[in-house]
Amino acid sequence: MAAPSSAPSSACWFLHDGLAGHRRQAAALAAALHPQPVEQVLEIAAPWAWAAPRRLPGARRAFGPEFAAALATPPALAIGCGRRAALATRLLHTRGSRAVQILHPRTDTRGWDLVIVPEHDGRPGANVINVCGSLNPIDAAWLSAARLQRPDFAALPGPRTVVLLGGPTAAVRFDAEAFASLAGRLDAVFAADGGSLLVLGSRRTDPAIAAEARRRWARTPGLRWFDAGDGDNPYASALAWADRIVCSPDSANMVSEACATPAPVFVAEPERAGGRIAVLLASLRQRGRIRAQDDRLAPFDVQPLRETPRIAALVRDRLGSPLA
């Protein structure tokens, strides 16, 4: 937590609890709104961690003494993502910061100036702005920089098929059976088209699935990446060089970032998804941005889904010029 003297009145802070998905969304919006946003990684103590964003007695002490002192000189704009960050942005709001909270705080939204909520959550409100999918930093400049990080990907045979694998969630049963179905269709495509295969896992990917992917495609051009043992994470460069992308159906962040590229996106068995992710996938299919994975992966025209600049413009319109 930064010392209070480091926060001039025109500052913008983005706050999160360290989770990668929360950090990515808060950082993306902050960068779109301010030239030099300041990152604040929050550590929250019990009992406030259990109740956040509700304000229990003594909540100003929830994030430690530096944050409590910083409340005396709050930033002009505070952007948080996630339930625990929502307590911090709520506290800063009471001290004069304009507060923007990403993801619904699951309490009355009047504790913040604006709340950015995925439209698939189905939570309207007077100060709520709906976003399709999730916020991310991906635009043409981001993709160009990512290509420069891995120029060797240019030499891979085309088409370059990027496969993004998540893992099981409460709403999606992505298991060994689901992977076998996805992989069988990929094998059919590769037999017909050739090319290369860049398969990337996430922290939720079952190690058994990772092992099977490595075995199954050991001689296929491309790469397989599942953890740091496979080297530096090539995720950004893989998105940037992709001719087409196949996603498992379990992650709103993953499919949103795939859809921010100019590549056609195919989702493996979207019917496996339930709950809010099913609503998102249905919306993306209706927009023509994704299709269900088949054994052809025929190209189709797409418009990259880039919600961050749209949401940033709406925030500016609603808040005026909080950084002036």
C-alpha positions in Angstrom: 0.0 0.0 0.0 1.5 3.3 -1.0 2.2 6.0 1.6 -0.3 8.8 1.7 2.1 11.5 0.6 2.5 9.7 -2.8 -1.1 10.5 -3.8 -1.5 13.9 -5.3 -5.1 15.2 -5.7 -5.2 14.3 -9.4 -4.1 10.7 -8.8 -5.9 7.6 -10.0 -5.5 4.4 -8.0 -6.5 0.9 -9.2 -7.1 -1.5 -6.3 -7.4 -5.3 -6.2 -6.7 -8.3 -4.0 -4.0 -9.9 -6.1 -6.2 -12.2 -8.2 -5.0 -12.0 -11.8 -8.5 -11.5 -13.2 -9.3 -8.7 -10.8 -6.0 -7.0 -11.4 -6.3 -7.2 -15.2 -9.8 -5.5 -15.3 -8.9 -2.8 -12.9 -5.6 -2.0 -14.6 -7.2 -1.9 -18.0 -9.8 0.6 -17.1 -7.4 2.7 -15.1 -4.9 2.9 -18.0 -7.8 4.0 -20.3 -8.7 6.8 -17.9 -5.4 8.1 -16.6 -1.8 8.4 -18.0 -0.1 7.2 -14.8 -2.4 5.1 -12.6 -1.0 3.8 -9.3 -1.5 0.2 -8.4 -2.6 -0.8 -4.9 -2.5 -4.5 -4.0 -4.7 -4.9 -0.9 -4.3 -7.2 2.0 -7.3 -7.4 4.2 -7.6 -8.7 7.7 -10.4 -10.6 9.4 -13.2 -10.0 10.2 -13.5 -7.4 7.4 -12.3 -9.9 4.8 -15.4 -12.1 5.5 -17.9 -9.2 5.3 -16.4 -7.0 2.5 -17.7 -4.8 1.1 -20.0 -4.3 4.1 -18.5 -1.8 6.6 -18.1 -3.4 10.0 -17.0 -1.2 12.9 -13.4 -0.2 12.4 -13.4 -0.9 8.7 -10.9 1.9 8.0 -8.3 -0.4 9.7 -9.2 -3.4 7.4 -6.3 -2.8 5.0 -3.6 -1.8 7.5 -2.2 1.4 8.9 -0.9 2.8 5.6 -4.3 2.6 3.9 -6.0 4.1 7.0 -3.6 7.0 6.9 -4.1 7.4 3.1 -7.8 8.0 3.7 -6.8 11.5 4.7 -5.4 12.3 1.2 -7.5 10.1 -1.1 -7.0 10.0 -4.9 -9.3 11.8 -7.3 -10.3 8.5 -8.8 -10.4 5.0 -7.2 -11.0 2.0 -9.4 -11.5 -1.4 -7.7 -12.3 -4.9 -8.9 -13.6 -7.7 -6.7 -15.5 -7.9 -3.4 -12.5 -7.0 -1.2 -11.5 -4.0 -3.3 -15.1 -2.9 -3.1 -14.6 -2.2 0.6 -11.5 -0.1 -0.2 -13.2 2.0 -2.9 -16.3 2.4 -0.7 -14.1 3.8 2.1 -12.3 6.1 -0.3 -15.6 7.3 -1.7 -16.7 8.5 1.8 -13.5 10.6 1.9 -14.1 12.3 -1.5 -12.7 10.0 -4.2 -14.8 9.3 -7.2 -15.2 5.6 -6.9 -15.7 3.1 -9.7 -16.2 -0.5 -8.8 -15.8 -3.4 -11.3 -18.1 -6.4 -10.6 -21.2 -6.1 -8.6 -20.4 -5.6 -4.9 -23.5 -7.6 -3.9 -24.9 -4.8 -1.8 -26.5 -1.4 -2.5 -24.5 0.2 -5.3 -25.0 3.7 -3.9 -21.8 3.3 -2.0 -19.9 4.0 -5.3 -20.3 6.6 -8.1 -20.4 3.9 -10.8 -20.4 0.1 -10.8 -19.3 -1.8 -13.9 -21.2 -5.0 -14.2 -21.1 -7.8 -16.8 -24.4 -7.8 -18.7 -24.6 -11.5 -18.2 -25.0 -10.9 -14.4 -28.4 -9.3 -15.0 -28.0 -6.6 -12.4 -29.4 -3.2 -13.6 -29.2 0.0 -11.6 -29.2 3.8 -11.9 -25.4 4.0 -11.5 -24.6 0.6 -13.2 -22.9 0.4 -16.5 -23.1 -3.0 -18.3 -20.2 -4.5 -20.1 -20.2 -7.4 -22.5 -17.8 -10.0 -21.0 -14.9 -8.5 -19.1 -12.6 -5.5 -19.4 -9.1 -6.1 -20.8 -6.2 -4.1 -22.3 -6.3 -5.8 -25.7 -6.3 -3.4 -28.7 -4.2 -3.0 -31.9 -1.2 -1.6 -30.1 -1.3 -4.3 -27.4 -1.4 -7.0 -30.1 1.4 -5.3 -32.1 3.7 -5.3 -29.0 2.8 -8.9 -28.2 3.8 -10.0 -31.7 7.2 -8.4 -31.2 7.7 -10.5 -28.1 7.6 -13.7 -30.1 8.7 -13.1 -33.7 9.5 -16.8 -34.0 5.7 -17.4 -34.1 5.7 -15.9 -37.6 7.6 -18.9 -38.9 5.0 -21.4 -37.6 3.0 -23.1 -40.4 -0.4 -21.6 -40.9 -3.1 -21.6 -40.0 -2.0 -21.0 -36.4 -4.7 -22.4 -34.2 -4.5 -21.2 -30.6 -6.3 -23.3 -28.0 -7.1 -21.8 -24.6 -8.0 -24.3 -21.9 -9.6 -23.5 -18.5 -11.0 -26.0 -16.1 -14.1 -27.1 -14.3 -16.2 -24.5 -12.5 -19.5 -24.6 -10.6 -21.3 -23.7 -13.9 -19.2 -25.6 -16.4 -18.2 -29.3 -16.5 -14.9 -29.1 -18.4 -13.4 -32.4 -17.6 -11.4 -35.2 -19.3 -14.5 -36.1 -21.4 -14.9 -32.5 -22.5 -11.2 -32.3 -23.4 -11.4 -35.5 -25.4 -14.3 -34.1 -27.5 -12.4 -30.8 -28.1 -9.2 -32.6 -29.0 -10.9 -35.0 -31.4 -12.4 -32.1 -33.3 -9.0 -30.4 -33.4 -7.4 -33.6 -34.8 -9.9 -33.6 -37.6 -9.2 -30.0 -38.4 -5.4 -30.5 -38.3 -5.7 -33.6 -40.6 -7.5 -31.5 -43.2 -5.7 -28.2 -42.9 -2.3 -28.8 -41.3 -0.8 -25.7 -39.7 0.3 -25.3 -36.1 -1.3 -25.7 -32.7 -0.5 -23.5 -29.7 -2.2 -25.0 -26.7 -2.2 -23.0 -23.4 -3.7 -23.9 -20.1 -4.6 -21.9 -17.0 -4.2 -22.4 -13.2 -7.5 -24.3 -13.3 -6.5 -26.8 -16.0 -6.4 -30.4 -14.7 -2.8 -31.7 -14.7 -4.1 -34.9 -16.3 -5.5 -32.9 -19.2 -2.2 -31.0 -19.5 -0.3 -34.3 -19.7 -2.6 -35.7 -22.3 -2.3 -32.5 -24.4 1.5 -32.8 -24.3 1.4 -36.4 -25.3 -1.3 -36.1 -27.9 0.3 -33.2 -29.8 4.0 -33.9 -29.0 4.9 -33.9 -32.7 2.5 -31.2 -33.8 4.1 -27.9 -34.8 3.5 -25.1 -32.3 3.8 -25.3 -28.5 2.2 -26.5 -25.4 2.2 -24.3 -22.3 0.6 -25.1 -18.9 2.9 -23.6 -16.2 6.2 -21.9 -15.6 8.0 -25.2 -16.2 7.2 -24.7 -19.8 9.0 -21.4 -20.0 7.7 -17.9 -20.1 4.0 -17.5 -20.6 3.3 -16.9 -24.3 -0.4 -16.0 -23.9 -0.2 -12.5 -25.2 1.9 -13.5 -28.2 -0.3 -16.5 -29.0 -3.4 -14.2 -29.1 -1.5 -11.8 -31.3 -0.4 -14.3 -33.9 -3.6 -16.4 -33.9 -5.3 -17.1 -37.2 -8.2 -18.7 -35.2 -8.8 -19.4 -31.5 -10.6 -22.3 -29.7 -11.7 -21.8 -26.1 -13.1 -24.1 -23.5 -16.5 -22.8 -22.3 -15.7 -22.0 -18.7 -14.1 -18.5 -18.5 -15.7 -15.2 -19.2 -12.3 -13.5 -19.0 -10.7 -15.9 -21.4 -13.4 -15.8 -24.1 -13.6 -12.0 -23.8 -9.9 -11.6 -24.4 -10.0 -14.0 -27.3 -12.9 -12.0 -28.8 -10.8 -8.8 -28.5 -8.5 -10.1 -31.2 -9.3 -10.0 -34.9 -9.3 -13.8 -35.0 -12.5 -16.0 -35.3 -13.3 -17.6 -32.0 -14.8 -21.0 -31.5 -16.0 -22.3 -28.2 -16.0 -26.0 -27.5 -19.4 -27.4 -26.6 -20.9 -24.1 -25.3 -24.0 -26.1 -24.3 -21.9 -27.5 -21.4 -22.0 -24.0 -19.8 -24.7 -23.1 -17.3 -25.5 -20.0 -15.3 -24.0 -16.6 -16.2 -21.3 -17.9 -18.5 -24.1 -19.5 -20.6 -25.8 -16.1 -20.9 -22.5 -14.5 -22.1 -21.8 -17.2 -24.7 -25.3 -16.9 -26.0 -24.9 -13.1 -26.3 -21.6 -13.5 -28.2 -23.1 -16.1 -30.5 -26.0 -13.7 -31.2 -23.5 -10.9 -32.0 -21.8 -13.2 -34.4 -18.5 -13.0 -32.5 -18.2 -16.7 -31.6 -19.3 -20.0 -33.1 -19.4 -23.5 -31.6 -16.3 -25.6 -32.3 -16.8 -28.1 -35.1 -14.4 -30.2 -37.2 -13.8 -27.5 -39.8 -13.1 -24.2 -38.0 -14.0 -22.3 -41.2 -13.0 -18.7 -41.1 -15.7 -16.0 -40.7 -15.7 -12.3 -40.6 -15.5 -10.7 -37.1 -15.4 -7.4 -35.4 -13.0 -7.4 -32.4 -14.9 -7.0 -29.1 -13.2 -4.1 -27.4 -15.3 -3.0 -24.4 -12.6 -1.1 -22.4 -12.6 2.1 -24.5 -16.4 2.1 -24.6 -16.7 1.8 -20.9 -14.0 4.4 -20.3 -15.8 6.9 -22.4 -19.0 6.2 -20.5 -17.2 6.7 -17.2 -15.9 10.0 -18.4 -19.3 11.1 -19.5 -20.9 10.1 -16.2 -18.2 11.5 -13.8 -17.2 14.6 -15.8 -13.5 15.3 -15.2 -12.6 13.9 -11.8 -8.9 14.2 -12.6 -8.9 17.9 -13.6 
